[in-house]
Amino acid sequence: MSATATQLITIERNVPATMRDGTTLRANVYRPGGGGRHPTLLTRLPYGKDLFGSGGGYADPIKLAGQGYVVVAQDVRGRFASEGEWTPFVHEFADGYDSVEWAARLPGSDGRVAMFGVSYLGMTQWQAAVMAPPALRAIVPGITWGNYLNGCSFRGGARELGSAWYWAQAIVGFDVLFRKYGAGGDPTELQRQFLGQVARIDDIIASYDTLPLAALPDPAGVSPTTFEWLRRPIDDPFWGELGLDGRYDAVRVPTLQIGGWYDIFLGETLRQYAAMRETAAARGLRAPRLVIGPWVHGRYDPVVGDLAFGLASSGLLLNYRGDLTDLHLRWYDAMLNGNDAALAEQPPVEVFVMGENRWRGFDRWPVPGAREDRWYFHGGRRDRRRRGRRRAVARAARPGAARQLRLRPARPGPDDRRRDPDAGADPLRAARPAPERGAPGHPPLHQRPAGARLHRHRAGVGRALRRVVGAGHRFRRAAGRRPPGWPGVQRHRRRDPRQRPRELPRARRHPPDPPQPDRARPPL
């Protein structure tokens, strides 16, 4: 690489590209100095090519161009400088194919194209790749998805309203606002709408309580697509037509996928890697590569919340081998220039292991020998009791069931497990007869004074004392007298029946003492 190529860069703005239907999209083109023909790197984004800057720490177009690549950042259809109506993701299949072929014919391009970008920019890579444009050689999709029901529009069967509404209002809404009110409109009205939009974003948390969802506050009309998507149920064929499931086998280029452990699309990143492993094995292609750091969506800092993972975890100092842009350069050097030695020191799968706080390399993912565990949220004993009551109510409502039903109180007392044998069947467990004490007509346990109910806990207290008596006995022998607070002589105070009985702490187990013939062990 010549010194001139690494220092002199030219930027050409708003370069037009005509799509198959006549719509003109515009891009900024970064060219290395010194002339000649170079591979081309393309990214397509809805967030403004002029605001692309350093790529958010993911891939710096200035640095890429300085290393001998023509870099193209293009506004997608209907966004910023590009013509047409923007419908998120719908036109990216055809426009992606046309844009790749257009970039391959740019002055200074040698006809080979690779793509890069994160999130929406990662999705535009996949959508172009499944169309198999001949000029495309490699892609680097980061923190993105393929199935719209798994984190983008839905998650676990529920609508992903939190991120989707904020994205529509705050991330992409302002360009819609400027297009609607700024092109030859009244500046005063544009200012009023702009300030109103800012206020709604500042108070967006309150809007999440809005029902029905069709009443979400959007007086400026910046989110028409969002409301259209909200009207589509989860089984609408639209989601399958927009997604990538079942299409990965059409991808004919190698992939490097970048994800984050705290990213909202981590599951989809791993699914896409697995899909490309199968595709590569079936087609005889180069196996995909995977890098996962301790990052959130769109940020590659070494600090997440209250956790700090060290500078080597950040995208700026990636395992002390340069930043994320250097990672791209090594990949493109191997894929576009045939320099496989550039990847010799990097394993096919590189993940940051939290807890150990270090990077580890593997040949594939999941790691051979790993097992998958399913974890579920569940409640404690009180939640289980409530579920049991609901089941008991359902059973009692069946034909032929007993008409009398007794439920436990919301805050059970110490005697809650004991039932009056004359009160009928306990819906939660079999009734236990109360012990016969005194004369006939002795009141049931739950009607006795609190002091008479302490016998319910003496057996449990005895068991707890036996756990700690060994330690206390050894202390007594060593001191030659009974220590203060000896548990064998403690008196149990009366407790409020509405409170749970306090459990004694479990004592640490010690090895047994050697026998002491001169002193007898006190009885328990």
Phi, psi and omega in degrees: 000126183285156179295326180296320182294331181274349184247323185260122180228136175249143180238124177249124187259151174055046176286125186279147173225125183265125178277174186297334179264010178092354179288138181259123173254150184236148186219157168262134184241123177257123182240138174289149179284170178094359179072196181086181181245141188221157170298155185244136176247126187241136169228142182235126190218153176262005189258004177103109181295330179287339177265003186297320173055238183268013177075019178065026181082002182266308178209115184274116182295328178294315180292321178297315179294325179294342178260016171097029178237141169279123184248130183237123174245115189243134170288129179288171184305130176078012181237133175053248187274354183271149181278173175096176177261133183270119168239113190309127171074341189294319185267001188286340176295300183290317180295327178295315177300310182296323182289323177298314180293325176295317180297327180293339182259005180294150174301132181090352178270142179266009176094356179254133186232138168234163183235162178206167178137163184239156174059242177302322179292332174286323178294322178296332176292312180298318182293325174288321184294323181289344175276351174055058174293138185299330184280347184284133183243332183194158176223155176228075179282134180238145175036057183231189188220172175228331180253119183289349179267003184235056173124340181267294180260330178226160173209117181063027180091348179258151179292136178275070186285325186302305181281325184295317182289320178294319179299316183292323184275318189258323187276313183248355186289330186289325177294322175298320180297314181292323178294325186280323187244350187261334184283094179071014181267191181277120180300327179294318178294321177298318179296318180297315179293323180296312180295323176296321178294319177298317179296321179293324178291319178298332182249029188291335179300321181294331182290342181289347177273003185286130173221138356289166183296336177295345179265010177304139186288115177213059184295335179279350178068041182267355186232050180296324180294324180299315180292326176295319179291325179295335178280349182269124178288172185292335180265015178292132179300344181303320183294322177291324178292328181277334184277183186246352180301133183086000182243355183296334179291349177275350180283124185244018182235153177290153185231141168242118184250136183239130181221175179228142180297331181257013181281146181291343181247026180301315181301319179291324176300316180291324177295320180293322176298315179297320179296320180287333173296316178295317180296316180296319179294323181287327184260357182072030180268171175295136181295145179292162177241156187218133174229127179228123177246175180277064190240155172266181184290116174083004178227144186231042180277160177278358182241129176233111182062237178267004184257136176238124186255004178093155185297330182294344179276347187280161176288349178271343181217065192288097179055035178059029178235035181094184183263188181295330176295320176297325175299317176299316183297320178296319180295314180292327178297323178282318186281325186257331182251359177073019182263082181294339179297339180295336181256008186296325184268001182247122180292159180300326178234126180229119183232148176269121182268109179285144188101303170284333182056053176206158177277142176228145182249145180220166178279335181199173178223135000296157180296135178306134183091353179285152177237157181254129177245139175262127179248142183231147171282140176206163181267182178271201184296322181297320178295322178295322178296320180294320176297322178296323178295318179297319178295322180295320177298319179296320179293321181293335181280351180288154177299136179087354181285160180297142183279339183264131184223127178245127180249157180283154177292162181296323177240089187294145176273181182297332183264020188295334184281344183266135184240153173288123182296342180268003186271002181095183184289136174279123183290343184262331178199167181296138181291141178252129181293139177290145179294144181279117181229133174071204184284163175303149183087010176303132185296148177298162189301319185288354178255000182277161176298159183300323181296330180281354184261358184293340180298341180295334187253356185293323179297317178295321178296321178299318178297320178295322179295322180296335178287331183254353186293330180299312180297318180294322181294320179295321178296320181296318180295321182291322183274343180081006179207167178288125184289155176299147179072022179305124188296340181290343183245006178292143175259141183267122179286155174291139181244151174299127182297344180278349180265153177285146177295138180280133180266139176286147180294146179286126182281153177289137180282138178239154175296149182297148177284155173295154182298143179244097184292336185278344181230134178272143178290129182297145178291151178278000000 
